[in-house]
Amino acid sequence: MRHILLLTAAAFALTACGGSGDSEPAASNAAAPAQQSAAVEDPAPATTDTPTETEDAIEAAAVEAETDMTAALAALPAPYSEADLANGRRQFRRCSSCHTIAEDARNLVGPNLHGLFSRNAGEVEGFNYSAAVRDSGIEWSPEHLDSWLQDPRGYIPGNRMSFVGLRDANDRRDVIAYLMIETAAE
């Protein structure tokens, strides 16, 4: 996810710096006055990055990010090493209206999930948990999260999470693998 955000930022920066991706040079201004002062110097030369070089750099960064994600996925324990991270990212969109995952991101309706797998339920500072979650004694693991995501109300009765759950086991596996990579405490 961080890699995708960096690539998106790079593309916006390129556009903001005048890199439109067009391979044709800009047309000269035909409406310029015919009488220009001889003392006016030529404008600074254009940057040496051609759109092709920039596109190549962006593509190389995307390939590197994909390679990093593939390596991170392969390092996960089974069955999470077989997950579909793109599906995990899509499934997490259901969660993102209530949860953030970036380090030091704020809590929303739900707590920030960064570092999820290295803490106990109910421990995010500044988040007002239900007594059911706070007193559950759960240390978050992929297995606990799988049970929670399948049926939050049934797994910890009395919690306030309004999410109905993910019924499909593959969707749960994929979103858990995605969270294992994206929320890892550095």
N, CA and C atoms as an extended XYZ file, in Angstrom:
558
Properties=species:S:1:pos:R:3:atomname:S:1:resname:S:1:resid:I:1 pbc="F F F"
N         0.830       -1.191        0.000 N   MET     1
C         0.000        0.000        0.000 CA  MET     1
C         0.867        1.245        0.000 C   MET     1
N         1.902        1.249        0.848 N   ARG     2
C         2.781        2.415        0.889 CA  ARG     2
C         3.434        2.628       -0.456 C   ARG     2
N         3.792        1.523       -1.130 N   HIS     3
C         4.434        1.639       -2.435 CA  HIS     3
C         3.483        2.232       -3.462 C   HIS     3
N         2.237        1.827       -3.422 N   ILE     4
C         1.256        2.352       -4.355 CA  ILE     4
C         1.054        3.831       -4.125 C   ILE     4
N         0.994        4.248       -2.861 N   LEU     5
C         0.836        5.676       -2.563 CA  LEU     5
C         2.037        6.462       -3.066 C   LEU     5
N         3.246        5.911       -2.920 N   LEU     6
C         4.441        6.592       -3.407 CA  LEU     6
C         4.413        6.725       -4.919 C   LEU     6
N         3.981        5.667       -5.610 N   LEU     7
C         3.898        5.723       -7.069 CA  LEU     7
C         2.870        6.746       -7.508 C   LEU     7
N         1.739        6.794       -6.824 N   THR     8
C         0.712        7.774       -7.160 CA  THR     8
C         1.243        9.184       -6.934 C   THR     8
N         1.945        9.392       -5.826 N   ALA     9
C         2.515       10.705       -5.550 CA  ALA     9
C         3.533       11.082       -6.613 C   ALA     9
N         4.333       10.122       -7.064 N   ALA    10
C         5.324       10.388       -8.105 CA  ALA    10
C         4.642       10.796       -9.403 C   ALA    10
N         3.550       10.139       -9.734 N   ALA    11
C         2.831       10.482      -10.951 CA  ALA    11
C         2.244       11.887      -10.860 C   ALA    11
N         1.684       12.247       -9.685 N   PHE    12
C         1.156       13.599       -9.512 CA  PHE    12
C         2.278       14.632       -9.570 C   PHE    12
N         3.408       14.320       -8.971 N   ALA    13
C         4.543       15.237       -9.003 CA  ALA    13
C         5.017       15.456      -10.431 C   ALA    13
N         5.051       14.399      -11.206 N   LEU    14
C         5.449       14.503      -12.594 CA  LEU    14
C         4.513       15.436      -13.335 C   LEU    14
N         3.227       15.269      -13.131 N   THR    15
C         2.248       16.116      -13.791 CA  THR    15
C         2.393       17.563      -13.333 C   THR    15
N         2.602       17.769      -12.044 N   ALA    16
C         2.735       19.126      -11.514 CA  ALA    16
C         3.984       19.809      -12.040 C   ALA    16
N         4.999       19.039      -12.355 N   CYS    17
C         6.256       19.609      -12.860 CA  CYS    17
C         6.235       19.769      -14.364 C   CYS    17
N         5.112       19.527      -14.994 N   GLY    18
C         5.012       19.745      -16.424 CA  GLY    18
C         5.204       18.488      -17.237 C   GLY    18
N         5.405       17.375      -16.631 N   GLY    19
C         5.570       16.133      -17.366 CA  GLY    19
C         4.209       15.586      -17.716 C   GLY    19
N         3.700       15.942      -18.873 N   SER    20
C         2.347       15.549      -19.227 CA  SER    20
C         2.287       14.173      -19.831 C   SER    20
N         3.421       13.617      -20.174 N   GLY    21
C         3.420       12.320      -20.812 CA  GLY    21
C         3.348       12.436      -22.318 C   GLY    21
N         3.122       13.649      -22.872 N   ASP    22
C         3.097       13.822      -24.318 CA  ASP    22
C         4.514       13.734      -24.854 C   ASP    22
N         4.679       13.094      -25.990 N   SER    23
C         6.013       12.980      -26.563 CA  SER    23
C         6.296       14.103      -27.538 C   SER    23
N         5.272       14.898      -27.877 N   GLU    24
C         5.457       16.011      -28.797 CA  GLU    24
C         5.856       17.261      -28.018 C   GLU    24
N         6.829       18.046      -28.528 N   PRO    25
C         7.179       19.294      -27.849 CA  PRO    25
C         6.034       20.289      -27.950 C   PRO    25
N         5.997       21.207      -27.008 N   ALA    26
C         4.956       22.226      -27.005 CA  ALA    26
C         5.121       23.125      -28.215 C   ALA    26
N         4.014       23.551      -28.788 N   ALA    27
C         4.053       24.436      -29.947 CA  ALA    27
C         4.542       25.807      -29.512 C   ALA    27
N         5.244       26.472      -30.408 N   SER    28
C         5.733       27.809      -30.071 CA  SER    28
C         4.564       28.772      -30.052 C   SER    28
N         4.739       29.836      -29.324 N   ASN    29
C         3.670       30.813      -29.173 CA  ASN    29
C         3.664       31.713      -30.397 C   ASN    29
N         2.761       31.498      -31.338 N   ALA    30
C         2.699       32.252      -32.579 CA  ALA    30
C         2.177       33.661      -32.344 C   ALA    30
N         1.515       33.892      -31.245 N   ALA    31
C         0.942       35.202      -30.973 CA  ALA    31
C         1.938       36.131      -30.289 C   ALA    31
N         3.198       35.708      -30.107 N   ALA    32
C         4.187       36.545      -29.440 CA  ALA    32
C         4.494       37.762      -30.293 C   ALA    32
N         4.782       38.881      -29.665 N   PRO    33
C         5.083       40.101      -30.423 CA  PRO    33
C         6.301       39.897      -31.313 C   PRO    33
N         6.247       40.485      -32.500 N   ALA    34
C         7.330       40.321      -33.465 CA  ALA    34
C         8.578       41.060      -33.026 C   ALA    34
N         8.419       42.117      -32.273 N   GLN    35
C         9.568       42.904      -31.851 CA  GLN    35
C         9.966       42.509      -30.437 C   GLN    35
N        10.917       41.572      -30.316 N   GLN    36
C        11.411       41.182      -29.010 CA  GLN    36
C        12.799       41.742      -28.859 C   GLN    36
N        13.146       42.087      -27.666 N   SER    37
C        14.446       42.667      -27.386 CA  SER    37
C        15.535       41.641      -27.614 C   SER    37
N        16.623       42.048      -28.204 N   ALA    38
C        17.759       41.159      -28.450 CA  ALA    38
C        18.455       40.812      -27.147 C   ALA    38
N        18.237       41.605      -26.106 N   ALA    39
C        18.896       41.360      -24.826 CA  ALA    39
C        18.228       40.240      -24.030 C   ALA    39
N        17.039       39.812      -24.415 N   VAL    40
C        16.349       38.752      -23.703 CA  VAL    40
C        17.051       37.436      -23.988 C   VAL    40
N        17.397       36.734      -22.918 N   GLU    41
C        18.109       35.468      -23.082 CA  GLU    41
C        17.118       34.343      -23.346 C   GLU    41
N        17.655       33.271      -23.917 N   ASP    42
C        16.840       32.080      -24.140 CA  ASP    42
C        16.415       31.519      -22.791 C   ASP    42
N        15.225       30.950      -22.723 N   PRO    43
C        14.799       30.346      -21.466 CA  PRO    43
C        15.719       29.174      -21.121 C   PRO    43
N        15.682       28.785      -19.843 N   ALA    44
C        16.514       27.668      -19.383 CA  ALA    44
C        16.174       26.428      -20.186 C   ALA    44
N        17.163       25.594      -20.467 N   PRO    45
C        16.890       24.381      -21.235 CA  PRO    45
C        15.955       23.456      -20.448 C   PRO    45
N        15.191       22.687      -21.175 N   ALA    46
C        14.261       21.741      -20.564 CA  ALA    46
C        15.035       20.686      -19.788 C   ALA    46
N        14.365       20.048      -18.841 N   THR    47
C        15.022       18.996      -18.070 CA  THR    47
C        15.410       17.853      -18.996 C   THR    47
N        16.369       17.072      -18.552 N   THR    48
C        16.857       15.982      -19.385 CA  THR    48
C        15.962       14.761      -19.333 C   THR    48
N        15.021       14.712      -18.376 N   ASP    49
C        14.112       13.576      -18.322 CA  ASP    49
C        13.099       13.682      -19.442 C   ASP    49
N        13.100       12.721      -20.303 N   THR    50
C        12.069       12.672      -21.318 CA  THR    50
C        10.910       11.888      -20.743 C   THR    50
N         9.734       12.058      -21.321 N   PRO    51
C         8.608       11.278      -20.800 CA  PRO    51
C         8.905        9.779      -20.790 C   PRO    51
N         9.640        9.295      -21.767 N   THR    52
C         9.951        7.872      -21.814 CA  THR    52
C        10.811        7.472      -20.626 C   THR    52
N        11.813        8.279      -20.281 N   GLU    53
C        12.660        7.968      -19.133 CA  GLU    53
C        11.852        7.994      -17.837 C   GLU    53
N        10.963        8.954      -17.720 N   THR    54
C        10.131        9.061      -16.526 CA  THR    54
C         9.177        7.881      -16.432 C   THR    54
N         8.552        7.529      -17.540 N   GLU    55
C         7.659        6.374      -17.554 CA  GLU    55
C         8.421        5.108      -17.172 C   GLU    55
N         9.646        4.975      -17.678 N   ASP    56
C        10.474        3.815      -17.340 CA  ASP    56
C        10.771        3.781      -15.842 C   ASP    56
N        11.054        4.952      -15.256 N   ALA    57
C        11.342        5.011      -13.822 CA  ALA    57
C        10.119        4.633      -12.999 C   ALA    57
N         8.959        5.101      -13.407 N   ILE    58
C         7.720        4.770      -12.697 CA  ILE    58
C         7.434        3.276      -12.819 C   ILE    58
N         7.615        2.734      -14.014 N   GLU    59
C         7.388        1.297      -14.207 CA  GLU    59
C         8.373        0.477      -13.378 C   GLU    59
N         9.637        0.904      -13.330 N   ALA    60
C        10.635        0.191      -12.526 CA  ALA    60
C        10.266        0.225      -11.047 C   ALA    60
N         9.774        1.372      -10.571 N   ALA    61
C         9.355        1.483       -9.170 CA  ALA    61
C         8.159        0.574       -8.897 C   ALA    61
N         7.239        0.482       -9.856 N   ALA    62
C         6.075       -0.396       -9.688 CA  ALA    62
C         6.503       -1.858       -9.641 C   ALA    62
N         7.442       -2.237      -10.495 N   VAL    63
C         7.948       -3.614      -10.497 CA  VAL    63
C         8.649       -3.913       -9.180 C   VAL    63
N         9.429       -2.950       -8.682 N   GLU    64
C        10.116       -3.142       -7.397 CA  GLU    64
C         9.108       -3.288       -6.259 C   GLU    64
N         8.063       -2.470       -6.272 N   ALA    65
C         7.033       -2.561       -5.234 CA  ALA    65
C         6.327       -3.904       -5.296 C   ALA    65
N         6.020       -4.365       -6.500 N   GLU    66
C         5.363       -5.664       -6.644 CA  GLU    66
C         6.281       -6.787       -6.176 C   GLU    66
N         7.566       -6.683       -6.474 N   THR    67
C         8.533       -7.678       -6.022 CA  THR    67
C         8.608       -7.689       -4.503 C   THR    67
N         8.626       -6.498       -3.882 N   ASP    68
C         8.637       -6.402       -2.421 CA  ASP    68
C         7.398       -7.047       -1.818 C   ASP    68
N         6.236       -6.794       -2.408 N   MET    69
C         4.990       -7.367       -1.900 CA  MET    69
C         4.985       -8.885       -2.072 C   MET    69
N         5.506       -9.362       -3.209 N   THR    70
C         5.566      -10.803       -3.443 CA  THR    70
C         6.477      -11.464       -2.412 C   THR    70
N         7.611      -10.835       -2.127 N   ALA    71
C         8.531      -11.378       -1.119 CA  ALA    71
C         7.891      -11.353        0.268 C   ALA    71
N         7.194      -10.278        0.590 N   ALA    72
C         6.533      -10.182        1.890 CA  ALA    72
C         5.444      -11.249        2.015 C   ALA    72
N         4.709      -11.464        0.938 N   LEU    73
C         3.661      -12.482        0.945 CA  LEU    73
C         4.264      -13.868        1.126 C   LEU    73
N         5.346      -14.162        0.420 N   ALA    74
C         5.992      -15.474        0.520 CA  ALA    74
C         6.520      -15.738        1.929 C   ALA    74
N         6.850      -14.679        2.660 N   ALA    75
C         7.391      -14.835        4.015 CA  ALA    75
C         6.302      -15.125        5.054 C   ALA    75
N         5.044      -14.955        4.690 N   LEU    76
C         3.954      -15.202        5.634 CA  LEU    76
C         3.747      -16.706        5.811 C   LEU    76
N         3.230      -17.097        6.971 N   PRO    77
C         2.933      -18.523        7.182 CA  PRO    77
C         1.719      -18.943        6.344 C   PRO    77
N         1.653      -20.235        6.046 N   ALA    78
C         0.492      -20.775        5.330 CA  ALA    78
C        -0.734      -20.629        6.229 C   ALA    78
N        -1.873      -20.386        5.723 N   PRO    79
C        -2.295      -20.264        4.340 CA  PRO    79
C        -2.158      -18.847        3.781 C   PRO    79
N        -1.645      -17.920        4.598 N   TYR    80
C        -1.593      -16.509        4.204 CA  TYR    80
C        -0.579      -16.252        3.088 C   TYR    80
N         0.405      -17.115        2.950 N   SER    81
C         1.396      -16.963        1.883 CA  SER    81
C         0.775      -17.234        0.512 C   SER    81
N        -0.409      -17.830        0.482 N   GLU    82
C        -1.112      -18.116       -0.773 CA  GLU    82
C        -2.211      -17.095       -1.057 C   GLU    82
N        -2.262      -16.040       -0.282 N   ALA    83
C        -3.351      -15.064       -0.389 CA  ALA    83
C        -3.252      -14.238       -1.668 C   ALA    83
N        -4.355      -13.647       -2.027 N   ASP    84
C        -4.459      -12.708       -3.138 CA  ASP    84
C        -4.490      -11.302       -2.520 C   ASP    84
N        -3.332      -10.626       -2.560 N   LEU    85
C        -3.252       -9.313       -1.900 CA  LEU    85
C        -4.145       -8.265       -2.542 C   LEU    85
N        -4.340       -8.358       -3.848 N   ALA    86
C        -5.242       -7.397       -4.500 CA  ALA    86
C        -6.659       -7.565       -3.957 C   ALA    86
N        -7.094       -8.800       -3.779 N   ASN    87
C        -8.408       -9.036       -3.184 CA  ASN    87
C        -8.419       -8.581       -1.728 C   ASN    87
N        -7.332       -8.815       -1.001 N   GLY    88
C        -7.251       -8.356        0.379 CA  GLY    88
C        -7.399       -6.853        0.485 C   GLY    88
N        -6.757       -6.134       -0.439 N   ARG    89
C        -6.867       -4.673       -0.478 CA  ARG    89
C        -8.309       -4.274       -0.767 C   ARG    89
N        -8.940       -4.958       -1.733 N   ARG    90
C       -10.356       -4.662       -2.052 CA  ARG    90
C       -11.258       -4.950       -0.857 C   ARG    90
N       -11.050       -6.068       -0.202 N   GLN    91
C       -11.879       -6.424        0.956 CA  GLN    91
C       -11.684       -5.424        2.091 C   GLN    91
N       -10.452       -4.929        2.249 N   PHE    92
C       -10.195       -3.965        3.327 CA  PHE    92
C       -10.933       -2.650        3.109 C   PHE    92
N       -11.304       -2.348        1.888 N   ARG    93
C       -12.068       -1.113        1.641 CA  ARG    93
C       -13.337       -1.084        2.490 C   ARG    93
N       -13.910       -2.243        2.776 N   ARG    94
C       -15.089       -2.308        3.643 CA  ARG    94
C       -14.747       -1.820        5.047 C   ARG    94
N       -13.501       -2.015        5.437 N   CYS    95
C       -13.045       -1.687        6.789 CA  CYS    95
C       -12.526       -0.248        6.889 C   CYS    95
N       -12.084        0.296        5.756 N   SER    96
C       -11.357        1.571        5.780 CA  SER    96
C       -12.220        2.776        6.136 C   SER    96
N       -13.520        2.640        6.123 N   SER    97
C       -14.346        3.768        6.562 CA  SER    97
C       -14.292        3.913        8.081 C   SER    97
N       -13.889        2.842        8.766 N   CYS    98
C       -13.822        2.875       10.229 CA  CYS    98
C       -12.403        2.716       10.784 C   CYS    98
N       -11.498        2.141       10.000 N   HIS    99
C       -10.149        1.845       10.489 CA  HIS    99
C        -9.078        2.424        9.582 C   HIS    99
N        -8.007        2.935       10.187 N   THR   100
C        -6.801        3.325        9.459 CA  THR   100
C        -5.748        2.256        9.711 C   THR   100
N        -4.708        2.230        8.841 N   ILE   101
C        -3.662        1.219        9.013 CA  ILE   101
C        -2.263        1.807        9.064 C   ILE   101
N        -2.107        3.062        8.718 N   ALA   102
C        -0.780        3.669        8.700 CA  ALA   102
C        -0.286        3.938       10.123 C   ALA   102
N         1.011        3.838       10.288 N   GLU   103
C         1.608        4.134       11.590 CA  GLU   103
C         1.276        5.569       11.986 C   GLU   103
N         0.879        5.763       13.209 N   ASP   104
C         0.534        7.074       13.779 CA  ASP   104
C        -0.701        7.718       13.157 C   ASP   104
N        -1.468        6.965       12.369 N   ALA   105
C        -2.721        7.510       11.837 CA  ALA   105
C        -3.738        7.558       12.980 C   ALA   105
N        -4.709        8.411       12.830 N   ARG   106
C        -5.683        8.595       13.903 CA  ARG   106
C        -6.703        7.470       13.915 C   ARG   106
N        -7.343        7.329       15.056 N   ASN   107
C        -8.471        6.410       15.184 CA  ASN   107
C        -9.671        7.040       14.502 C   ASN   107
N       -10.524        6.218       13.942 N   LEU   108
C       -11.775        6.693       13.373 CA  LEU   108
C       -12.898        6.143       14.249 C   LEU   108
N       -13.921        5.603       13.652 N   VAL   109
C       -14.973        4.947       14.417 CA  VAL   109
C       -14.403        3.709       15.095 C   VAL   109
N       -13.430        3.089       14.435 N   GLY   110
C       -12.690        1.958       14.983 CA  GLY   110
C       -11.247        2.374       15.217 C   GLY   110
N       -10.490        1.559       15.949 N   PRO   111
C        -9.098        1.921       16.245 CA  PRO   111
C        -8.186        1.767       15.037 C   PRO   111
N        -7.059        2.480       15.068 N   ASN   112
C        -6.006        2.297       14.069 CA  ASN   112
C        -5.488        0.870       14.206 C   ASN   112
N        -5.243        0.212       13.086 N   LEU   113
C        -4.838       -1.190       13.100 CA  LEU   113
C        -3.337       -1.406       12.939 C   LEU   113
N        -2.553       -0.336       12.849 N   HIS   114
C        -1.112       -0.520       12.699 CA  HIS   114
C        -0.560       -1.253       13.920 C   HIS   114
N         0.222       -2.285       13.683 N   GLY   115
C         0.779       -3.068       14.777 CA  GLY   115
C        -0.223       -4.025       15.397 C   GLY   115
N        -1.314       -4.296       14.695 N   LEU   116
C        -2.402       -5.128       15.202 CA  LEU   116
C        -1.921       -6.465       15.752 C   LEU   116
N        -1.021       -7.122       15.038 N   PHE   117
C        -0.640       -8.476       15.420 CA  PHE   117
C         0.412       -8.525       16.526 C   PHE   117
N         0.697       -7.395       17.108 N   SER   118
C         1.654       -7.385       18.224 CA  SER   118
C         1.022       -6.792       19.483 C   SER   118
N        -0.297       -6.865       19.571 N   ARG   119
C        -0.958       -6.298       20.751 CA  ARG   119
C        -2.202       -7.093       21.130 C   ARG   119
N        -2.697       -6.770       22.316 N   ASN   120
C        -3.929       -7.366       22.825 CA  ASN   120
C        -5.122       -6.530       22.384 C   ASN   120
N        -6.267       -7.158       22.321 N   ALA   121
C        -7.496       -6.443       21.989 CA  ALA   121
C        -7.734       -5.360       23.043 C   ALA   121
N        -8.148       -4.190       22.582 N   GLY   122
C        -8.499       -3.116       23.508 CA  GLY   122
C        -7.340       -2.267       23.968 C   GLY   122
N        -6.204       -2.280       23.268 N   GLU   123
C        -5.021       -1.567       23.754 CA  GLU   123
C        -4.610       -0.319       22.972 C   GLU   123
N        -5.333        0.081       21.971 N   VAL   124
C        -4.937        1.281       21.241 CA  VAL   124
C        -5.249        2.503       22.090 C   VAL   124
N        -4.220        3.256       22.383 N   GLU   125
C        -4.367        4.441       23.229 CA  GLU   125
C        -5.305        5.450       22.574 C   GLU   125
N        -6.197        5.982       23.359 N   GLY   126
C        -7.104        7.015       22.880 CA  GLY   126
C        -8.370        6.488       22.232 C   GLY   126
N        -8.512        5.166       22.141 N   PHE   127
C        -9.745        4.623       21.575 CA  PHE   127
C       -10.618        4.085       22.702 C   PHE   127
N       -11.899        4.401       22.649 N   ASN   128
C       -12.849        3.997       23.681 CA  ASN   128
C       -13.488        2.655       23.304 C   ASN   128
N       -12.882        1.577       23.765 N   TYR   129
C       -13.369        0.228       23.467 CA  TYR   129
C       -14.577       -0.123       24.332 C   TYR   129
N       -15.351       -1.063       23.843 N   SER   130
C       -16.415       -1.639       24.674 CA  SER   130
C       -15.744       -2.485       25.752 C   SER   130
N       -16.441       -2.670       26.847 N   ALA   131
C       -15.907       -3.514       27.926 CA  ALA   131
C       -15.690       -4.937       27.428 C   ALA   131
N       -16.545       -5.403       26.517 N   ALA   132
C       -16.418       -6.766       25.990 CA  ALA   132
C       -15.072       -6.964       25.278 C   ALA   132
N       -14.665       -6.014       24.459 N   VAL   133
C       -13.382       -6.127       23.753 CA  VAL   133
C       -12.233       -5.917       24.733 C   VAL   133
N       -12.333       -4.890       25.533 N   ARG   134
C       -11.261       -4.549       26.481 CA  ARG   134
C       -10.977       -5.704       27.444 C   ARG   134
N       -12.008       -6.426       27.857 N   ASP   135
C       -11.860       -7.500       28.833 CA  ASP   135
C       -11.774       -8.893       28.193 C   ASP   135
N       -11.653       -8.959       26.869 N   SER   136
C       -11.695      -10.251       26.171 CA  SER   136
C       -10.461      -11.120       26.407 C   SER   136
N        -9.328      -10.513       26.729 N   GLY   137
C        -8.107      -11.282       26.931 CA  GLY   137
C        -7.494      -11.797       25.639 C   GLY   137
N        -7.961      -11.319       24.497 N   ILE   138
C        -7.463      -11.789       23.200 CA  ILE   138
C        -6.172      -11.068       22.842 C   ILE   138
N        -5.175      -11.831       22.440 N   GLU   139
C        -3.980      -11.275       21.802 CA  GLU   139
C        -4.176      -11.528       20.314 C   GLU   139
N        -4.191      -10.450       19.529 N   TRP   140
C        -4.515      -10.589       18.117 CA  TRP   140
C        -3.489      -11.448       17.396 C   TRP   140
N        -3.996      -12.452       16.733 N   SER   141
C        -3.226      -13.345       15.870 CA  SER   141
C        -4.051      -13.513       14.601 C   SER   141
N        -3.453      -14.044       13.552 N   PRO   142
C        -4.263      -14.283       12.345 CA  PRO   142
C        -5.468      -15.177       12.620 C   PRO   142
N        -5.313      -16.150       13.487 N   GLU   143
C        -6.415      -17.060       13.796 CA  GLU   143
C        -7.544      -16.346       14.544 C   GLU   143
N        -7.184      -15.512       15.536 N   HIS   144
C        -8.210      -14.744       16.246 CA  HIS   144
C        -8.902      -13.768       15.298 C   HIS   144
N        -8.109      -13.112       14.449 N   LEU   145
C        -8.702      -12.149       13.523 CA  LEU   145
C        -9.633      -12.852       12.539 C   LEU   145
N        -9.276      -14.053       12.109 N   ASP   146
C       -10.134      -14.811       11.201 CA  ASP   146
C       -11.491      -15.073       11.859 C   ASP   146
N       -11.475      -15.512       13.101 N   SER   147
C       -12.732      -15.769       13.824 CA  SER   147
C       -13.521      -14.481       14.029 C   SER   147
N       -12.821      -13.409       14.366 N   TRP   148
C       -13.455      -12.098       14.567 CA  TRP   148
C       -14.106      -11.619       13.279 C   TRP   148
N       -13.372      -11.709       12.157 N   LEU   149
C       -13.905      -11.221       10.885 CA  LEU   149
C       -15.062      -12.077       10.371 C   LEU   149
N       -15.089      -13.330       10.739 N   GLN   150
C       -16.180      -14.197       10.309 CA  GLN   150
C       -17.496      -13.795       10.985 C   GLN   150
N       -17.426      -13.472       12.272 N   ASP   151
C       -18.644      -13.138       13.021 CA  ASP   151
C       -18.273      -12.303       14.249 C   ASP   151
N       -18.066      -10.994       14.069 N   PRO   152
C       -17.634      -10.158       15.194 CA  PRO   152
C       -18.563      -10.215       16.402 C   PRO   152
N       -19.848      -10.192       16.180 N   ARG   153
C       -20.817      -10.198       17.294 CA  ARG   153
C       -20.813      -11.527       18.036 C   ARG   153
N       -20.639      -12.611       17.299 N   GLY   154
C       -20.618      -13.923       17.926 CA  GLY   154
C       -19.286      -14.233       18.594 C   GLY   154
N       -18.191      -13.698       18.045 N   TYR   155
C       -16.866      -13.999       18.583 CA  TYR   155
C       -16.627      -13.299       19.918 C   TYR   155
N       -17.013      -12.028       20.003 N   ILE   156
C       -16.934      -11.295       21.267 CA  ILE   156
C       -18.309      -10.651       21.492 C   ILE   156
N       -19.223      -11.396       22.108 N   PRO   157
C       -20.564      -10.848       22.354 CA  PRO   157
C       -20.481       -9.560       23.186 C   PRO   157
N       -21.293       -8.592       22.797 N   GLY   158
C       -21.339       -7.335       23.526 CA  GLY   158
C       -20.415       -6.267       22.964 C   GLY   158
N       -19.661       -6.569       21.895 N   ASN   159
C       -18.805       -5.529       21.312 CA  ASN   159
C       -19.663       -4.573       20.489 C   ASN   159
N       -19.116       -3.403       20.176 N   ARG   160
C       -19.895       -2.369       19.486 CA  ARG   160
C       -19.636       -2.317       17.983 C   ARG   160
N       -18.808       -3.206       17.449 N   MET   161
C       -18.508       -3.145       16.015 CA  MET   161
C       -19.755       -3.528       15.226 C   MET   161
N       -20.133       -2.668       14.281 N   SER   162
C       -21.369       -2.900       13.531 CA  SER   162
C       -21.151       -3.757       12.285 C   SER   162
N       -19.937       -4.098       11.962 N   PHE   163
C       -19.627       -4.896       10.778 CA  PHE   163
C       -20.218       -6.301       10.930 C   PHE   163
N       -20.884       -6.789        9.881 N   VAL   164
C       -21.552       -8.090        9.966 CA  VAL   164
C       -20.595       -9.254        9.754 C   VAL   164
N       -19.432       -9.000        9.208 N   GLY   165
C       -18.451      -10.058        9.023 CA  GLY   165
C       -18.216      -10.407        7.568 C   GLY   165
N       -17.149      -11.153        7.351 N   LEU   166
C       -16.803      -11.677        6.022 CA  LEU   166
C       -17.075      -13.176        6.053 C   LEU   166
N       -18.047      -13.622        5.327 N   ARG   167
C       -18.420      -15.040        5.350 CA  ARG   167
C       -17.454      -15.914        4.554 C   ARG   167
N       -16.869      -15.383        3.474 N   ASP   168
C       -16.004      -16.173        2.600 CA  ASP   168
C       -14.612      -16.344        3.217 C   ASP   168
N       -14.191      -17.596        3.399 N   ALA   169
C       -12.897      -17.900        4.027 CA  ALA   169
C       -11.728      -17.341        3.220 C   ALA   169
N       -11.820      -17.358        1.893 N   ASN   170
C       -10.731      -16.812        1.066 CA  ASN   170
C       -10.629      -15.298        1.215 C   ASN   170
N       -11.758      -14.625        1.304 N   ASP   171
C       -11.731      -13.174        1.528 CA  ASP   171
C       -11.083      -12.852        2.869 C   ASP   171
N       -11.411      -13.631        3.898 N   ARG   172
C       -10.797      -13.407        5.212 CA  ARG   172
C        -9.294      -13.664        5.152 C   ARG   172
N        -8.896      -14.744        4.515 N   ARG   173
C        -7.460      -15.045        4.378 CA  ARG   173
C        -6.749      -13.896        3.663 C   ARG   173
N        -7.348      -13.407        2.587 N   ASP   174
C        -6.718      -12.359        1.792 CA  ASP   174
C        -6.596      -11.049        2.564 C   ASP   174
N        -7.645      -10.653        3.268 N   VAL   175
C        -7.584       -9.399        4.016 CA  VAL   175
C        -6.634       -9.531        5.204 C   VAL   175
N        -6.564      -10.698        5.818 N   ILE   176
C        -5.630      -10.898        6.930 CA  ILE   176
C        -4.194      -10.827        6.424 C   ILE   176
N        -3.897      -11.448        5.285 N   ALA   177
C        -2.545      -11.367        4.712 CA  ALA   177
C        -2.204       -9.921        4.383 C   ALA   177
N        -3.148       -9.206        3.795 N   TYR   178
C        -2.950       -7.791        3.482 CA  TYR   178
C        -2.634       -7.008        4.756 C   TYR   178
N        -3.396       -7.254        5.822 N   LEU   179
C        -3.162       -6.553        7.086 CA  LEU   179
C        -1.834       -6.980        7.727 C   LEU   179
N        -1.458       -8.233        7.581 N   MET   180
C        -0.180       -8.691        8.143 CA  MET   180
C         0.981       -7.921        7.522 C   MET   180
N         0.863       -7.610        6.242 N   ILE   181
C         1.924       -6.871        5.553 CA  ILE   181
C         1.817       -5.376        5.827 C   ILE   181
N         0.628       -4.831        5.678 N   GLU   182
C         0.449       -3.372        5.764 CA  GLU   182
C         0.477       -2.810        7.171 C   GLU   182
N         0.172       -3.603        8.179 N   THR   183
C         0.133       -3.077        9.553 CA  THR   183
C         1.316       -3.529       10.380 C   THR   183
N         2.286       -4.154        9.750 N   ALA   184
C         3.439       -4.664       10.487 CA  ALA   184
C         4.163       -3.537       11.207 C   ALA   184
N         4.410       -3.728       12.478 N   ALA   185
C         5.163       -2.733       13.233 CA  ALA   185
C         6.607       -2.768       12.742 C   ALA   185
N         7.147       -1.627       12.433 N   GLU   186
C         8.486       -1.544       11.847 CA  GLU   186
C         9.536       -1.631       12.939 C   GLU   186
